[in-house]
């Protein structure tokens, strides 16, 4: 137990506070009270308020993290963001939150807050898994039991259900305009959020008034978010205390790098985020695709290759010679040819920066954290590049190997032991995949079940027989000879292109 005073309004070092004095009144309701939100949107908003003022306090809700919400309430809603990198001792306290609540028993309070005319933005950080996307239809997963429960009028269990019930209450209360902004790694995340919301409303009885309201009075700006933010560990808590001089139970470790590109489509107003370094652009898609493929896609490769190679952290993984070669090959030969870099950004410089970020041994991001939820991440990251490359006559060796490595980590066949870091990964599709492994004796059978019954990847990908066959081949090679052997085979094939 620390002997230092706990972090509160009375003990917080004034020099670390971004918003000094009283917290501004609520203007944003945020859904998803995790570390990424606290190190990204919250920091940008606090800096914008510090620079330009405005009632842009953040009322935050978590579907699950009651322990974190309770901890923040004990600290007067304060927490620190600690930069983890060589040659930095930065520590800030955003001081921008007006509430932190969690659990399904709080949804009525969230709905009421969304309905208030003073709320101008609903923001979201729940990861890809939270959007209830059907890979079969690419729309709302109407077969989901939780979506069906939400449609039946029960307390909302899903993100989409909660947003719609909030908008429904707002229509009844005042019908003021509002923006709904996703901060998740989805291509066209604003467009995607709108599609999911409209899909839910369309499935409701008597939906026309709400549909009309949302069509005319709700905007869904697209955005690209970028900052590596791992989970909080004891070492982060100790360093936060050392830098602040008070004990913070819930600090957020983060890399110094941060980027946010946003479409300026806020129908009810927004903070002066441009004063905090936000890039406003009508070409958000270019930033999104760049990040989803070059950072996130390669990040998945790093996590699965590293875990199968018994590497605990992303830097440990990145410094393995066969993984570094694999990274450079997938980046320059499989991802980069499928995208257009935003104006003013050099692909070579951006990739050099990625390797520097992945080398941050002080941050020490874990392969099991990055590799979790692959069933919701990989479809966003590999589907379109794979389809495009196959159309050009190229088999994307490392995209196939990434999928194979994910399967080896999450649903190993025939008693294969993927190692402790892979076993620590979590994935919502794991029970289904393990059912497939029980029905399979080799990679071909498992991959066939994955693409025919898994409802994880788009049907278009399942039609690429050469690509799916390569996934199966690499999976069998991993099981027989290990990830390094499979990567060397992929490198040899890539060298012949």
C-alpha positions as CSV (number, residue, x, y, z in Angstrom):
1,X,0.0,0.0,0.0
2,X,1.4,3.4,-1.0
3,X,2.1,5.9,1.8
4,X,1.5,8.8,-0.7
5,X,-1.8,10.7,-0.6
6,X,-4.4,9.5,-3.0
7,X,-5.1,11.6,-6.1
8,X,-8.1,13.9,-5.6
9,X,-9.0,17.5,-6.4
10,X,-7.3,18.6,-3.1
11,X,-4.0,16.7,-3.8
12,X,-3.6,16.9,-7.5
13,X,-0.5,18.8,-8.5
14,X,-1.6,22.0,-10.3
15,X,1.2,21.8,-12.8
16,X,-0.1,18.5,-14.1
17,X,-3.8,19.6,-14.5
18,X,-4.7,20.3,-18.1
19,X,-8.1,21.9,-17.2
20,X,-7.4,24.0,-14.1
21,X,-10.3,25.2,-11.9
22,X,-13.8,23.8,-12.2
23,X,-14.6,21.0,-14.7
24,X,-16.7,22.3,-17.6
25,X,-20.3,21.3,-17.7
26,X,-21.2,18.2,-19.8
27,X,-21.2,18.5,-23.6
28,X,-20.1,15.0,-24.5
29,X,-21.5,11.7,-23.5
30,X,-18.8,9.0,-24.1
31,X,-19.6,5.3,-24.4
32,X,-16.6,3.2,-23.5
33,X,-14.5,4.1,-20.5
34,X,-11.3,2.4,-21.4
35,X,-7.6,3.4,-21.4
36,X,-7.7,4.5,-25.1
37,X,-10.5,7.0,-24.6
38,X,-8.8,8.4,-21.5
39,X,-5.5,8.9,-23.3
40,X,-7.0,10.1,-26.6
41,X,-10.3,11.9,-26.9
42,X,-10.2,13.0,-23.2
43,X,-6.7,14.5,-23.6
44,X,-7.6,16.3,-26.9
45,X,-10.8,17.7,-25.3
46,X,-9.1,18.8,-22.2
47,X,-6.4,20.6,-24.2
48,X,-9.1,22.2,-26.4
49,X,-11.0,23.5,-23.4
50,X,-7.8,24.7,-21.7
51,X,-7.1,26.7,-24.9
52,X,-10.5,27.9,-25.9
53,X,-13.0,27.2,-23.1
54,X,-16.5,25.8,-23.6
55,X,-18.8,23.4,-21.8
56,X,-17.3,20.2,-23.2
57,X,-17.0,18.1,-20.0
58,X,-17.3,14.3,-20.7
59,X,-20.0,12.2,-19.1
60,X,-18.5,8.6,-19.5
61,X,-20.2,5.2,-19.4
62,X,-18.7,1.8,-19.5
63,X,-20.7,-1.4,-20.4
64,X,-18.4,-3.4,-18.1
65,X,-15.7,-1.5,-16.2
66,X,-17.4,-0.9,-12.9
67,X,-14.2,-1.3,-11.0
68,X,-12.6,1.5,-13.0
69,X,-15.6,3.7,-12.7
70,X,-15.6,3.3,-8.9
71,X,-11.9,4.0,-8.7
72,X,-12.3,7.2,-10.7
73,X,-15.2,8.4,-8.5
74,X,-13.0,7.9,-5.5
75,X,-10.4,10.2,-7.1
76,X,-12.9,13.0,-8.0
77,X,-12.9,11.7,-11.6
78,X,-9.2,12.4,-11.9
79,X,-6.5,10.2,-13.4
80,X,-3.1,10.7,-15.0
81,X,-1.8,9.9,-18.5
82,X,1.8,8.9,-18.3
83,X,4.1,9.1,-21.4
84,X,6.2,5.9,-21.6
85,X,9.3,6.2,-23.8
86,X,13.0,6.8,-23.3
87,X,13.9,10.4,-22.3
88,X,10.4,11.5,-21.1
89,X,8.9,12.1,-17.7
90,X,5.6,13.6,-18.9
91,X,2.5,13.2,-16.8
92,X,-0.7,15.1,-17.2
93,X,-4.2,15.0,-15.5
94,X,-6.9,15.8,-18.1
95,X,-9.5,16.7,-15.5
96,X,-12.3,16.8,-18.1
97,X,-14.8,14.1,-16.9
98,X,-18.1,15.0,-15.3
99,X,-19.2,11.4,-14.5
100,X,-18.0,7.8,-14.7
101,X,-20.6,5.1,-14.4
102,X,-20.8,1.5,-15.5
103,X,-23.1,-1.4,-15.9
104,X,-26.6,-2.1,-17.4
105,X,-28.3,-0.7,-14.3
106,X,-27.0,2.7,-15.3
107,X,-28.3,2.8,-18.8
108,X,-31.4,5.0,-17.9
109,X,-29.0,7.6,-16.6
110,X,-27.0,7.5,-19.8
111,X,-30.2,7.8,-21.9
112,X,-31.3,10.8,-19.8
113,X,-27.9,12.5,-20.3
114,X,-28.1,12.0,-24.1
115,X,-31.6,13.5,-24.1
116,X,-30.4,16.8,-22.5
117,X,-30.2,19.7,-25.0
118,X,-26.8,20.6,-23.5
119,X,-25.3,17.4,-24.8
120,X,-23.9,18.0,-28.2
121,X,-21.8,14.9,-29.0
122,X,-22.1,11.2,-28.3
123,X,-18.6,9.7,-28.7
124,X,-17.7,6.0,-28.8
125,X,-14.7,3.9,-28.0
126,X,-15.7,0.2,-27.7
127,X,-13.4,-1.5,-30.2
128,X,-14.6,-3.2,-33.4
129,X,-16.4,-5.9,-31.5
130,X,-19.0,-3.6,-30.1
131,X,-20.7,-2.5,-33.3
132,X,-22.8,-5.7,-33.8
133,X,-21.7,-6.1,-37.4
134,X,-22.9,-9.1,-39.4
135,X,-20.2,-10.4,-41.6
136,X,-22.9,-12.1,-43.6
137,X,-24.8,-8.9,-44.5
138,X,-22.2,-6.3,-43.5
139,X,-25.0,-4.5,-41.6
140,X,-26.5,-4.9,-38.2
141,X,-26.4,-8.4,-36.8
142,X,-30.2,-8.9,-36.3
143,X,-29.5,-12.5,-35.3
144,X,-27.6,-11.4,-32.2
145,X,-29.6,-12.3,-29.0
146,X,-28.5,-9.0,-27.5
147,X,-29.7,-7.0,-30.4
148,X,-33.0,-8.9,-30.3
149,X,-33.3,-8.1,-26.6
150,X,-32.6,-4.4,-27.3
151,X,-35.2,-4.3,-30.0
152,X,-37.7,-5.9,-27.6
153,X,-37.4,-2.8,-25.4
154,X,-35.3,-4.3,-22.6
155,X,-32.5,-2.2,-21.0
156,X,-29.9,-1.9,-23.8
157,X,-27.0,-4.3,-23.7
158,X,-25.5,-3.2,-27.0
159,X,-23.8,0.0,-28.1
160,X,-26.2,0.5,-31.0
161,X,-29.3,-0.2,-28.9
162,X,-28.1,2.3,-26.3
163,X,-27.4,5.0,-28.9
164,X,-30.8,4.6,-30.5
165,X,-32.7,4.7,-27.2
166,X,-30.8,7.8,-26.3
167,X,-31.7,9.4,-29.6
168,X,-35.3,8.3,-29.2
169,X,-35.4,10.0,-25.8
170,X,-33.8,13.1,-27.3
171,X,-36.5,13.3,-30.0
172,X,-39.2,13.1,-27.3
173,X,-37.6,15.7,-25.1
174,X,-36.4,18.4,-27.4
175,X,-35.4,17.1,-30.9
176,X,-32.2,19.2,-30.8
177,X,-29.4,18.2,-33.2
178,X,-26.5,16.1,-32.0
179,X,-23.4,14.4,-33.5
180,X,-22.5,10.7,-33.0
181,X,-18.7,10.2,-33.4
182,X,-16.9,6.9,-33.4
183,X,-13.3,6.8,-32.2
184,X,-12.8,3.1,-33.1
185,X,-10.6,1.4,-35.7
186,X,-13.3,0.9,-38.3
187,X,-13.0,2.0,-41.9
188,X,-15.5,4.8,-42.4
189,X,-16.3,4.6,-38.7
190,X,-18.9,7.4,-38.8
191,X,-20.6,6.0,-41.9
192,X,-20.5,2.5,-40.3
193,X,-22.1,3.8,-37.0
194,X,-24.8,5.5,-39.0
195,X,-25.5,2.3,-40.9
196,X,-25.8,0.3,-37.7
197,X,-28.0,2.9,-36.0
198,X,-30.3,3.1,-39.1
199,X,-30.5,-0.6,-39.3
200,X,-31.6,-0.8,-35.7
201,X,-34.2,1.9,-36.2
202,X,-35.5,0.2,-39.3
203,X,-36.2,-3.0,-37.3
204,X,-38.2,-1.0,-34.7
205,X,-42.0,-0.7,-35.0
206,X,-43.3,2.8,-35.7
207,X,-39.8,3.9,-36.6
208,X,-40.5,6.7,-39.1
209,X,-40.5,9.7,-36.8
210,X,-37.2,8.6,-35.3
211,X,-35.8,7.8,-38.7
212,X,-36.7,11.3,-39.9
213,X,-35.2,12.9,-36.9
214,X,-31.9,11.1,-37.2
215,X,-31.7,11.7,-41.0
216,X,-32.1,15.5,-40.5
217,X,-30.7,16.3,-37.1
218,X,-27.9,13.8,-36.3
219,X,-24.5,13.8,-38.0
220,X,-21.9,11.0,-38.0
221,X,-18.4,12.4,-38.6
222,X,-15.7,10.0,-39.7
223,X,-12.4,10.0,-37.8
224,X,-9.1,8.2,-37.6
225,X,-7.5,7.8,-34.2
226,X,-4.0,6.7,-33.5
227,X,-2.1,6.2,-30.2
228,X,-0.7,3.0,-28.7
229,X,-2.2,2.6,-25.2
230,X,-1.6,-0.6,-23.3
231,X,-3.3,-1.9,-20.2
232,X,-2.3,-0.5,-16.8
233,X,0.1,-2.5,-14.8
234,X,1.7,-2.1,-11.3
235,X,4.8,-0.6,-12.9
236,X,2.7,2.1,-14.5
237,X,1.0,2.9,-11.1
238,X,4.4,3.1,-9.5
239,X,5.8,5.5,-12.1
240,X,2.7,7.7,-12.0
241,X,3.2,8.1,-8.3
242,X,6.9,8.9,-8.8
243,X,6.1,11.6,-11.4
244,X,3.0,13.1,-9.7
245,X,3.9,12.8,-6.0
246,X,0.4,11.3,-5.3
247,X,-1.0,7.8,-5.6
248,X,-3.2,7.3,-8.7
249,X,-4.9,3.9,-8.7
250,X,-5.9,4.2,-12.4
251,X,-3.2,5.9,-14.5
252,X,-3.0,5.4,-18.3
253,X,0.3,4.5,-19.9
254,X,0.7,5.7,-23.4
255,X,3.3,6.4,-26.1
256,X,4.1,10.0,-26.7
257,X,2.9,9.8,-30.3
258,X,-0.8,10.7,-30.9
259,X,-2.8,11.5,-34.1
260,X,-6.4,12.3,-34.8
261,X,-7.9,13.1,-38.2
262,X,-11.5,14.1,-38.2
263,X,-14.2,15.1,-40.6
264,X,-15.6,18.5,-39.5
265,X,-19.2,17.4,-39.6
266,X,-20.6,18.4,-36.1
267,X,-24.1,19.6,-36.5
268,X,-24.4,20.9,-32.9
269,X,-20.9,22.3,-32.5
270,X,-17.7,20.9,-31.1
271,X,-14.6,21.8,-29.0
272,X,-11.8,23.7,-30.5
273,X,-9.9,20.5,-31.1
274,X,-7.7,22.1,-33.8
275,X,-6.0,24.0,-31.0
276,X,-5.0,20.6,-29.5
277,X,-3.5,19.3,-32.7
278,X,-6.4,17.6,-34.4
279,X,-6.3,17.4,-38.2
280,X,-9.6,18.4,-39.7
281,X,-9.9,16.9,-43.3
282,X,-12.4,15.9,-45.8
283,X,-10.1,12.9,-46.7
284,X,-10.4,11.0,-43.4
285,X,-10.7,7.8,-45.4
286,X,-7.0,8.1,-46.5
287,X,-5.8,8.4,-42.9
288,X,-8.1,5.6,-41.8
289,X,-6.9,3.1,-44.5
290,X,-3.3,4.1,-43.9
291,X,-3.6,3.4,-40.2
292,X,-5.8,0.3,-40.5
293,X,-3.4,-1.4,-42.8
294,X,0.1,0.0,-42.1
295,X,-0.2,0.2,-38.3
296,X,-3.1,-2.1,-37.3
297,X,-2.6,-4.8,-39.9
298,X,1.1,-5.0,-39.2
299,X,0.4,-4.8,-35.5
300,X,-1.7,-8.0,-35.8
301,X,1.2,-9.8,-37.5
302,X,3.5,-8.6,-34.8
303,X,1.2,-10.0,-32.1
304,X,0.5,-13.4,-33.5
305,X,4.0,-14.1,-34.9
306,X,5.5,-12.9,-31.6
307,X,3.2,-14.8,-29.3
308,X,3.9,-18.0,-31.3
309,X,7.6,-17.3,-31.0
310,X,7.1,-16.9,-27.2
311,X,7.7,-13.2,-27.2
312,X,5.9,-11.3,-24.5
313,X,6.0,-7.8,-25.8
314,X,5.6,-6.0,-29.1
315,X,9.3,-4.7,-29.0
316,X,10.5,-8.3,-28.2
317,X,8.6,-9.4,-31.3
318,X,9.7,-6.6,-33.5
319,X,13.4,-7.3,-32.8
320,X,13.3,-10.9,-34.0
321,X,15.0,-10.8,-37.4
322,X,12.5,-13.1,-39.1
323,X,9.6,-11.0,-37.8
324,X,11.2,-7.7,-38.9
325,X,11.7,-9.1,-42.4
326,X,8.1,-10.2,-42.4
327,X,6.9,-6.8,-41.3
328,X,8.8,-5.0,-44.0
329,X,7.5,-7.4,-46.6
330,X,3.9,-7.1,-45.6
331,X,4.1,-3.3,-45.3
332,X,5.9,-2.6,-48.6
333,X,4.6,-5.4,-50.8
334,X,1.1,-6.2,-49.5
335,X,-0.4,-3.2,-47.7
336,X,1.3,-0.2,-49.3
337,X,0.3,-1.1,-52.9
338,X,-3.4,-1.1,-51.8
339,X,-3.6,2.5,-50.4
340,X,-3.1,6.1,-51.2
341,X,-1.1,8.0,-48.6
342,X,-2.6,11.3,-47.3
343,X,-1.1,14.4,-48.9
344,X,2.0,15.6,-47.1
345,X,2.8,12.2,-45.5
346,X,5.6,10.0,-46.9
347,X,5.1,6.3,-46.7
348,X,8.7,5.6,-46.0
349,X,8.8,8.2,-43.1
350,X,5.5,6.9,-41.7
351,X,6.8,3.3,-41.7
352,X,10.1,4.3,-40.2
353,X,8.1,6.0,-37.4
354,X,6.1,2.8,-37.0
355,X,9.2,0.8,-36.4
356,X,10.3,3.4,-33.8
357,X,7.0,3.1,-32.0
358,X,7.1,-0.7,-32.0
359,X,10.6,-0.5,-30.6
360,X,9.4,1.3,-27.4
361,X,10.7,-1.1,-24.8
362,X,9.7,1.2,-22.0
363,X,6.1,1.0,-23.0
364,X,6.4,-2.7,-23.4
365,X,3.0,-3.3,-25.0
366,X,2.0,-7.0,-24.7
367,X,1.5,-9.3,-27.7
368,X,-1.6,-10.9,-25.9
369,X,-3.3,-7.5,-25.7
370,X,-2.7,-6.6,-29.3
371,X,-3.7,-10.0,-30.5
372,X,-7.0,-10.2,-28.6
373,X,-10.3,-9.8,-30.5
374,X,-8.7,-10.8,-33.8
375,X,-12.0,-12.1,-35.2
376,X,-13.3,-8.5,-35.1
377,X,-10.1,-6.8,-36.1
378,X,-8.7,-8.9,-38.9
379,X,-11.7,-8.6,-41.3
380,X,-11.2,-4.8,-41.2
381,X,-7.5,-5.1,-41.8
382,X,-7.0,-7.8,-44.4
383,X,-10.1,-8.3,-46.4
384,X,-9.9,-5.4,-49.0
385,X,-6.1,-5.7,-49.4
386,X,-6.3,-9.4,-50.0
387,X,-9.1,-9.1,-52.6
388,X,-7.3,-6.3,-54.4
389,X,-4.0,-8.2,-54.5
390,X,-5.6,-11.4,-55.7
391,X,-7.3,-9.5,-58.5
392,X,-3.8,-8.4,-59.6
393,X,-2.7,-12.0,-59.7
394,X,-0.7,-11.9,-56.4
395,X,-1.2,-14.3,-53.5
396,X,-0.7,-12.1,-50.4
397,X,1.5,-14.5,-48.5
398,X,1.8,-12.6,-45.2
399,X,-1.9,-11.7,-45.1
400,X,-2.6,-15.4,-45.4
401,X,0.0,-16.2,-42.8
402,X,-1.4,-13.6,-40.4
403,X,-4.8,-15.3,-40.5
404,X,-3.1,-18.7,-40.0
405,X,-1.1,-17.4,-37.1
406,X,-4.3,-16.0,-35.5
407,X,-5.9,-19.4,-35.8
408,X,-2.9,-21.2,-34.3
409,X,-3.1,-18.8,-31.3
410,X,-6.8,-18.8,-30.7
411,X,-7.9,-22.3,-31.9
412,X,-4.9,-24.6,-32.0
413,X,-5.4,-28.0,-33.7
414,X,-4.4,-31.5,-32.6
415,X,-3.0,-30.6,-29.2
416,X,-0.7,-27.9,-30.5
417,X,0.5,-25.6,-27.7
418,X,0.7,-22.0,-29.0
419,X,2.5,-20.8,-25.8
420,X,1.5,-18.7,-22.8
421,X,1.1,-15.4,-24.6
422,X,-1.2,-16.8,-27.2
423,X,-3.2,-18.6,-24.5
424,X,-3.7,-15.3,-22.8
425,X,-5.4,-13.8,-25.9
426,X,-9.2,-13.3,-25.7
427,X,-11.5,-13.5,-28.7
428,X,-15.3,-13.5,-28.9
429,X,-15.2,-16.1,-31.6
430,X,-13.0,-18.5,-29.7
431,X,-15.8,-20.9,-28.6
432,X,-17.1,-21.2,-32.1
433,X,-13.5,-21.7,-33.5
434,X,-12.8,-24.4,-30.9
435,X,-15.9,-26.2,-32.1
436,X,-14.5,-26.1,-35.6
437,X,-11.1,-27.5,-34.3
438,X,-13.0,-30.4,-32.7
439,X,-14.4,-31.2,-36.1
440,X,-11.1,-30.9,-38.0
441,X,-7.9,-33.0,-38.3
442,X,-5.9,-30.5,-40.4
443,X,-5.6,-26.9,-41.6
444,X,-7.7,-27.4,-44.7
445,X,-10.7,-28.7,-42.8
446,X,-10.5,-25.9,-40.1
447,X,-10.1,-23.1,-42.7
448,X,-13.0,-24.5,-44.7
449,X,-15.2,-24.4,-41.7
450,X,-13.9,-20.9,-40.8
451,X,-15.0,-19.5,-44.2
452,X,-18.2,-21.6,-44.7
453,X,-19.7,-21.4,-41.2
454,X,-17.7,-18.9,-39.2
455,X,-19.5,-15.7,-40.2
456,X,-16.3,-13.8,-39.4
457,X,-14.9,-12.9,-42.8
458,X,-16.8,-11.5,-45.7
459,X,-18.2,-14.0,-48.3
460,X,-16.0,-12.3,-51.0
461,X,-12.9,-13.5,-49.2
462,X,-14.1,-17.0,-48.9
463,X,-14.3,-17.1,-52.7
464,X,-10.6,-16.6,-53.1
465,X,-9.7,-20.3,-53.2
466,X,-6.0,-19.7,-53.6
467,X,-5.9,-17.4,-50.7
468,X,-7.8,-19.6,-48.3
469,X,-5.8,-22.6,-49.4
470,X,-2.6,-20.7,-48.5
471,X,-4.0,-20.0,-45.0
472,X,-4.6,-23.7,-44.5
473,X,-1.1,-24.6,-45.8
474,X,0.6,-22.1,-43.5
475,X,-1.5,-23.2,-40.5
476,X,-0.4,-26.8,-41.1
477,X,3.2,-25.6,-41.3
478,X,3.0,-23.6,-38.1
479,X,1.6,-26.7,-36.3
480,X,4.3,-28.9,-37.7
481,X,7.4,-26.7,-37.7
482,X,6.6,-23.4,-36.0
483,X,6.0,-19.8,-37.0
484,X,9.6,-19.1,-38.1
485,X,9.5,-21.9,-40.6
486,X,6.2,-20.7,-42.0
487,X,7.5,-17.1,-42.2
488,X,10.6,-18.2,-44.0
489,X,8.5,-20.0,-46.6
490,X,6.4,-16.8,-47.1
491,X,9.6,-14.7,-47.4
492,X,11.0,-17.0,-50.1
493,X,7.7,-16.9,-52.1
494,X,7.6,-13.1,-51.7
495,X,11.1,-12.8,-52.9
496,X,10.1,-14.5,-56.2
497,X,7.5,-11.8,-57.0
